[in-house]
Amino acid sequence: MQIVLATNNEDKIREIRNLLDDLPVTIMTRDDFLEFPEVKETGDTLKANAILKARTIAEFCDLPALADDSGLEVDALNGAPGVRSSRYAGENATYADNNRKLLAELEGVPQDKRTARFRCVIAICWGGEDIETVEGTADGFITDESAGISGFGYDPVFFHPVSGKRFSEMSLEEKNLVSHRGQALQNIRTAIMERINKTRGL
């Protein structure tokens, strides 16, 4: 079985590969194709965007495709940046741009009011309308400054109380054990194995 990762984000590719590489499937990425489209995230929910990306790439490659959409929901900002997390500071914003805007928006907000959660929805399109979705969440709070050198996105400002670390202070393996994407990937692993066993008649 071959599954295409429906993303152009190298950071996501690395995290997804880390949790799926041991499955009896061939994980393919944009590097395996001469052309690979950039799918515009026009959905108004994480689930809608994940399905849109998975379906588009599955149709383009004529192979099963897996996509995720993740967002940071900050309670003091009424759930923002949410579905617009990657574009919070503008369409071409960098990770640093988004973090600076977030910290500016939360300036003066006390720590006990800076609660937040990461949410991830993963969709896998097996072909046509045969689509499965799973979710994962990670609760924490937003720090008052960036720190750490690992991870990406909002990891430098997201503190995970259970672990006692920011996501940016964790190794890839540590983060995948507790993160929103790690949880969702564990759930999609189960779905993939069920599909494999079904095709094998098990």
Phi and psi in degrees as a GROMACS rama.xvg file:
@    title "Ramachandran Plot"
@    xaxis  label "Phi"
@    yaxis  label "Psi"
@TYPE xy
-115.274  137.971  GLN-2
-131.924  129.647  ILE-3
-96.1608  132.363  VAL-4
-82.0722  116.851  LEU-5
-86.7445  67.4876  ALA-6
-154.929  152.353  THR-7
-105.631  3.7918  ASN-8
-88.2798  109.933  ASN-9
-62.7975  -32.0977  GLU-10
-65.6966  -42.0626  ASP-11
-66.694  -41.4783  LYS-12
-56.5704  -44.0282  ILE-13
-62.8339  -44.9197  ARG-14
-66.5484  -41.7315  GLU-15
-66.9566  -45.1306  ILE-16
-56.919  -40.0377  ARG-17
-57.9504  -31.8953  ASN-18
-101.387  -11.7715  LEU-19
-114.537  -11.7525  LEU-20
-61.9245  -22.5893  ASP-21
-88.0337  -1.38639  ASP-22
-75.5404  154.728  LEU-23
-78.0124  54.4958  PRO-24
-137.259  158.046  VAL-25
-95.7952  114.611  THR-26
-85.695  120.251  ILE-27
-111.206  150.663  MET-28
-129.955  -178.159  THR-29
-56.2855  -27.5649  ARG-30
-67.9598  -14.4976  ASP-31
-88.858  2.09351  ASP-32
-129.303  146.123  PHE-33
-67.3839  -35.1393  LEU-34
-128.678  150.317  GLU-35
-154.998  118.448  PHE-36
-73.9292  152.274  PRO-37
-95.1624  114.738  GLU-38
-90.2594  122.155  VAL-39
-71.9313  130.829  LYS-40
-84.8163  86.0349  GLU-41
-97.9297  -1.74164  THR-42
-72.3098  157.269  GLY-43
-98.6016  6.07781  ASP-44
-138.851  161.025  THR-45
-60.8098  -41.5759  LEU-46
-62.5378  -43.7945  LYS-47
-61.7074  -41.8054  ALA-48
-67.894  -40.7677  ASN-49
-62.4251  -43.9841  ALA-50
-65.0165  -42.6184  ILE-51
-58.4721  -46.4767  LEU-52
-68.0134  -43.5572  LYS-53
-63.9139  -44.3064  ALA-54
-65.823  -43.3779  ARG-55
-62.1128  -45.4063  THR-56
-72.6615  -35.3912  ILE-57
-61.6949  -42.5384  ALA-58
-67.2734  -40.7814  GLU-59
-66.5204  -42.78  PHE-60
-92.8207  -12.6995  CYS-61
56.5816  41.4151  ASP-62
-144.632  157.634  LEU-63
-56.702  141.148  PRO-64
-132.858  142.872  ALA-65
-118.535  130.917  LEU-66
-136.124  150.447  ALA-67
-126.219  154.972  ASP-68
-134.422  130.454  ASP-69
-125.567  153.661  SER-70
-151.623  154.143  GLY-71
-102.411  126.975  LEU-72
-114.787  114.776  GLU-73
-104.367  122.52  VAL-74
-61.9738  -40.0117  ASP-75
-67.6271  -15.9467  ALA-76
-108.87  23.1027  LEU-77
56.5962  37.6506  ASN-78
91.8735  -5.24668  GLY-79
-72.5671  155.92  ALA-80
-76.9796  -15.9572  PRO-81
55.43  -129.472  GLY-82
-64.8764  -16.3559  VAL-83
-100.567  22.3364  ARG-84
-56.226  -42.9869  SER-85
-74.4394  -15.0573  SER-86
-120.644  22.6882  ARG-87
-58.8689  -41.0611  TYR-88
-97.9928  13.3783  ALA-89
128.884  163.781  GLY-90
-60.0456  -34.103  GLU-91
-109.821  27.5474  ASN-92
-66.9221  144.565  ALA-93
-87.7496  170.064  THR-94
-56.4167  -44.123  TYR-95
-63.5463  -39.2941  ALA-96
-58.9788  -46.7465  ASP-97
-64.4772  -40.6511  ASN-98
-66.2665  -40.6036  ASN-99
-62.2376  -43.277  ARG-100
-63.7425  -43.3097  LYS-101
-60.7477  -47.5277  LEU-102
-63.9315  -35.5818  LEU-103
-65.8189  -41.1515  ALA-104
-64.3077  -28.8685  GLU-105
-99.1436  5.892  LEU-106
-58.3247  128.683  GLU-107
88.1429  -9.20572  GLY-108
-80.1056  124.465  VAL-109
-65.2076  157.882  PRO-110
-57.6658  -38.7818  GLN-111
-71.1455  -8.83674  ASP-112
-106.087  7.17839  LYS-113
-101.633  27.2289  ARG-114
-65.3218  145.889  THR-115
-157.844  167.852  ALA-116
-147.506  145.433  ARG-117
-90.9016  137.112  PHE-118
-123.915  141.82  ARG-119
-133.317  132.664  CYS-120
-117.248  126.963  VAL-121
-112.432  131.872  ILE-122
-117.929  140.473  ALA-123
-124.767  122.924  ILE-124
-101.213  115.187  CYS-125
-83.0539  -12.8204  TRP-126
141.58  132.847  GLY-127
61.8265  -128.353  GLY-128
-96.1356  10.1245  GLU-129
-83.0072  88.9896  ASP-130
-130.111  134.849  ILE-131
-117.737  145.522  GLU-132
-131.022  148.034  THR-133
-137.463  164.696  VAL-134
-133.013  162.441  GLU-135
-150.803  148.71  GLY-136
-136.162  155.175  THR-137
-141.26  124.469  ALA-138
-96.5484  145.797  ASP-139
-171.727  -152.791  GLY-140
-147.531  162.267  PHE-141
-89.4686  126.972  ILE-142
-74.7804  176.4  THR-143
-98.8802  5.42236  ASP-144
-159.109  160.178  GLU-145
-82.0082  145.961  SER-146
-160.213  163.068  ALA-147
91.9846  157.885  GLY-148
-122.4  -2.19883  ILE-149
-101.394  175.687  SER-150
71.9606  -161.692  GLY-151
-161.749  179.742  PHE-152
62.9069  -128.939  GLY-153
-90.1083  9.47044  TYR-154
-54.4827  -37.341  ASP-155
-67.7691  -13.7077  PRO-156
-118.618  5.86627  VAL-157
-107.279  113.166  PHE-158
-97.5184  130.296  PHE-159
-104.578  101.688  HIS-160
-57.3523  -39.3807  PRO-161
-60.842  -38.8366  VAL-162
-85.9325  -21.3801  SER-163
74.0575  22.7049  GLY-164
-143.249  157.003  LYS-165
-71.0547  155.739  ARG-166
-60.2635  -31.5874  PHE-167
-73.6365  -6.53625  SER-168
-104.255  6.00041  GLU-169
-103.963  152.524  MET-170
-71.6059  165.627  SER-171
-58.5652  -41.0658  LEU-172
-66.4437  -41.4299  GLU-173
-62.3446  -46.4116  GLU-174
-62.5978  -42.5589  LYS-175
-65.4188  -19.6796  ASN-176
-74.6987  -27.068  LEU-177
-124.185  -11.3664  VAL-178
-77.2349  164.256  SER-179
-58.5532  -45.1885  HIS-180
-69.9245  -37.5338  ARG-181
-61.0434  -42.8285  GLY-182
-64.7344  -45.3337  GLN-183
-62.9474  -38.8927  ALA-184
-66.5055  -35.8531  LEU-185
-61.8581  -39.8033  GLN-186
-67.348  -39.0577  ASN-187
-73.7219  -27.4314  ILE-188
-56.2662  -44.2017  ARG-189
-61.8253  -43.48  THR-190
-63.6344  -39.5988  ALA-191
-66.147  -44.1647  ILE-192
-66.0017  -36.337  MET-193
-63.3524  -38.899  GLU-194
-68.4183  -40.821  ARG-195
-61.6913  -46.5169  ILE-196
-64.041  -34.9583  ASN-197
-64.5893  -41.9704  LYS-198
-69.765  -24.9196  THR-199
-85.5541  -6.8623  ARG-200
77.0942  23.6355  GLY-201
